[in-house]
Amino acid sequence: MTKLIIGITGPPAAGKETVAQIIADELKAKDLRVYRGTFSDVLYETLDIWGLAKDRSNAQRLAVVMRNAFGPTALTDAVAARAANTDAHAVIIDGVRWLVDEDLIRSFPNNLVIAVGASPKERWGWARARKEKAGEETVSWEEFQAQDQAENERF
């Protein structure tokens, strides 16, 4: 059976992880294992190793630094290796941000890309309520809007 690669894209706090969980639950119901590898996981693991705050701002900066220092596919290659090296029948990759990330998804013969969206005000409220990343519960509307304009969020 050919591995299914599902990429999920959308702005911060739009519901990508919720969609990923719904898909994962459905695939498990069909007796398929799902390995969920995300671009954010690589970034947050790196920040953790370096002892830096695991917040959106640091993750955004790190993604740009990795692209500038190691090439436009550095982060994508790390996620591709995780996807290719798992024996799972399905891989959900959420947080697709760059065109090279979509190219990664499309490089697998059995692939799907899903775009998730919500209004900026809804996303801001959800981000503050979920408190998933450091500082999210206190991020101001202006800060949230500025984060939405970060280089890795614009594509």
N, C-alpha and C positions, 0 to 999 in steps of 0.2 A: 504494500500500500504506500502511495506517495504521501509524504508528510504535508500537512496543511499548514500554511503560514498565513496568519491573519495579522495585518497591521492596523492599528487604530491611531488616527490622528485627530487633533483638535486643540483648541487653546486650553490654557491651564484651568482646572476645576470645571471643565465642561461635562464631565461624566465618563471619561475614557475608561477609568478603572471599573466603574459600574457596568458599562457595556462589556468589558473584558470578563467580568465575573459572571454575567448572564450567559455569555457564550461558553465560558469554561464549564459552567453548571450543565448546560445543554450537551456539550460534548462528552462530559463525564457520564451523563445519563445514557449515552450511546456507547459506553464502554471504551472511550478513547481517553488516553492520558493527555494532560495539557501541561506543557512547560511554559511558564510565563516569564519571559525575559524582557526587561524593559531598558530603554536607553537611560531612564532616570536611575535605575538600580546601579548601573555602572558608575554614574556620576556620584551618587550618594555613597556608594562603597568607597570610592576614591576619596571623597571628602572625609569620610569616617577614618580611613587609614591615615590621612594627613592631620587628623585632629581638628578639622575645621567644621564650623557650624553647617549642619545639613539643612540649609534653607534654599529657597528658590533663587535668590540673587547669586549665591555662591555656585549653585549648579549651572545657572546660565553663563556665568563668567568662565567656569571650568570647561563647559562645552565649547565655547569660543576659543579658549586657550588651546584645547586639544586640537581643534580644527586648524588653528594658525600654526601651531608647533609641529603637528604630526600629519597634517594633510586633511582634506575635506572628508575623508572616509574613516578617520581614526576611530571615532565612537561607533560608527556603523559597522566597521570590521569587528569590533569587540562583540557587538550584539549578534552579528552574523555567525561568529564562531560558536557562541552559545546555542544559537538555533540549529546550526548544522550538526553539532556534537551531541545533541540529546537524542535519546531513542524514543522520545514521545511521538505520538502520531499527529499531534497538533501543537503549534507554537503560537501563542498570542504575544505580539509585540506592541505594547502601547507606548504612546509618546513619540510617534513618528513625526519628525520635525522638518527634515531637510529632503530635498529631491533625491539625494543619494540614499536616504533611508527608504524612500519609496522604491528606488531601483533595487535595493536589497530584497524587499518583499517580492517584487516582480521577478527577481532572478530565480525564484523557486517555481517549479512548474505548476503547483497547486497553491494559488495565492488569492488573497482578498484584502482590499484596503477599505476601511470604514472610516468615514469622517463624522465626528460628533461635535455638536455645537450648542451653545446657549448664549443668552445675552450677557454682556459684560457685568451688568449689575447682579444678575442671578449668580454668575460664576464667582463674583466677589463675595457675595453672601455665603455661598456654599464653601468657599475656601476658608473663610473666617470660622464657619461652624465646624468644619471637619478637623481643623487644627492638625493636619497631616504633616506639614513641614514647619520647621522652626519659624516662629514669628507670624504665621498665617492668621492667627486669631486676632492680632493687633494691627494688621496691615491696613493702612488708610486707603480710601478710594483712589487718591492720587498716586500712591505707591503702586497699587494694583494696576492702574492704567499704565504707569511707567514700565512695570515688569512685562506687560503685554506688548510693549514696543521693543523688547530686547531682541537682539539679532536672531537668536534661535527660535523666537516665537513668531516672527514676521513671515516665515516661509511655511 
